[in-house]
Amino acid sequence: MICRRQVVDIQEQMDTFNQFNVRIVVIGNGFPNFIEGFRNDTGYSGDLYTDPSLKSYQLLNFKNSVKSLLGFKTIKSAVHALSTGYLQKGIQGDALQQGGVVVIDSAGEPVYFYANSEAGDHAPLNDIIQACNISV
């Protein structure tokens, strides 16, 4: 539910990203049959992939642990997600797997990296926008 809330926040800025020719790619870790439901729940219109093997997460050294579900940010973000209508409808992937954000420039070089420390710890949207060289 928490990652869905983050994707909704990104979707709300898609017109801005599109205006500046920024391609947003979301990679989840559930099975492919969950993609349509995820897209319906979030309204996300960008590229959407899934990696149930978690190899991309491992390559980026994103956390995978029970401890990452027990922090204050997790509780705060869960309450926010619930209050905005994002209910946990069942686990659709590895619930312990944390994600993050990588911004790659047009030359293929990473210019921004953020690894979530716990569920609900997301890269600030303004930081992502700034890393994309977008002025709003």
Helices and strands as residue ranges (DSSP letters): H 2-11, H 14-19, E 25-28, G 32-34, H 35-42, E 47-50, H 55-59, G 66-69, H 72-83, E 100-104, E 110-115, H 125-131
